[in-house]
């Protein structure tokens, strides 16, 4: 009871701090954004919503390069799916019980398939950057951070699930083939060691998630948050149309002032 309480208190403290840091960084970025001209969201609302659905959910621009498009599509939707799994993992570590998800066995299988697909996609992304050495893809330690984070996060998911199976004494299952196979490798470990390993990987999973939360708003990957918003609130008229309207108002643009 006491260790579980300590675990919960640490979770609240560390997660609260990470969320505060995330909110602080995002708010500072928001103050810069406010310097821009507000968008008229009522103008061309249907077009805005249409483009939002097509570009955000369809990821259409990324499919100009089909290989890159498929890879990003898998990672984008894979992360959405895995967030439900993350909630389940976190709740299980705090309460000792899984979330009451209908068809939980099928849910676990979906999580494992998603992890495998993301690992394949990230492996291919690393190959394109460092193997094919495409000119448009920069190389160095900064681009490698995300590859490292995602790979470690996926490993922590599988290892947490594997040691969870060992703690509960579950047999190998085709509905959890990857975590079951990993669990079989460590089946020789004593119960205390299994429990320790479970919480080590549970915390690793949580810390990587929170590190991502803080890192993304401070990196080029901030577009993961801002791009969907930008698509929704961006100008829908062309620059030429804007210029024409300025002309009709008396040419108050740069050229008008110079003349």
Secondary structure as the mmCIF struct_conf table of DSSP 4:
data_model
#
loop_
_struct_conf.conf_type_id
_struct_conf.id
_struct_conf.beg_label_comp_id
_struct_conf.beg_label_asym_id
_struct_conf.beg_label_seq_id
_struct_conf.end_label_comp_id
_struct_conf.end_label_asym_id
_struct_conf.end_label_seq_id
HELX_RH_AL_P HELX_RH_AL_P1 UNK A 2 UNK A 33
TURN_TY1_P TURN_TY1_P1 UNK A 34 UNK A 35
BEND BEND1 UNK A 36 UNK A 36
HELX_LH_PP_P HELX_LH_PP_P1 UNK A 37 UNK A 39
TURN_TY1_P TURN_TY1_P2 UNK A 41 UNK A 44
HELX_RH_AL_P HELX_RH_AL_P2 UNK A 45 UNK A 52
HELX_RH_PI_P HELX_RH_PI_P1 UNK A 53 UNK A 57
BEND BEND2 UNK A 58 UNK A 58
HELX_RH_3T_P HELX_RH_3T_P1 UNK A 60 UNK A 64
BEND BEND3 UNK A 65 UNK A 65
HELX_RH_AL_P HELX_RH_AL_P3 UNK A 66 UNK A 95
BEND BEND4 UNK A 96 UNK A 97
TURN_TY1_P TURN_TY1_P3 UNK A 102 UNK A 103
HELX_RH_AL_P HELX_RH_AL_P4 UNK A 104 UNK A 126
HELX_RH_PI_P HELX_RH_PI_P2 UNK A 127 UNK A 131
BEND BEND5 UNK A 132 UNK A 132
TURN_TY1_P TURN_TY1_P4 UNK A 135 UNK A 136
BEND BEND6 UNK A 137 UNK A 137
BEND BEND7 UNK A 140 UNK A 140
HELX_RH_AL_P HELX_RH_AL_P5 UNK A 141 UNK A 168
TURN_TY1_P TURN_TY1_P5 UNK A 169 UNK A 169
HELX_LH_PP_P HELX_LH_PP_P2 UNK A 170 UNK A 172
HELX_RH_3T_P HELX_RH_3T_P2 UNK A 174 UNK A 176
HELX_RH_AL_P HELX_RH_AL_P6 UNK A 177 UNK A 185
TURN_TY1_P TURN_TY1_P6 UNK A 186 UNK A 188
BEND BEND8 UNK A 189 UNK A 189
HELX_RH_AL_P HELX_RH_AL_P7 UNK A 191 UNK A 216
TURN_TY1_P TURN_TY1_P7 UNK A 217 UNK A 218
BEND BEND9 UNK A 219 UNK A 219
HELX_RH_3T_P HELX_RH_3T_P3 UNK A 220 UNK A 222
HELX_RH_AL_P HELX_RH_AL_P8 UNK A 223 UNK A 233
BEND BEND10 UNK A 234 UNK A 234
BEND BEND11 UNK A 237 UNK A 237
HELX_RH_AL_P HELX_RH_AL_P9 UNK A 239 UNK A 248
TURN_TY1_P TURN_TY1_P8 UNK A 249 UNK A 250
BEND BEND12 UNK A 253 UNK A 253
HELX_RH_AL_P HELX_RH_AL_P10 UNK A 254 UNK A 258
#
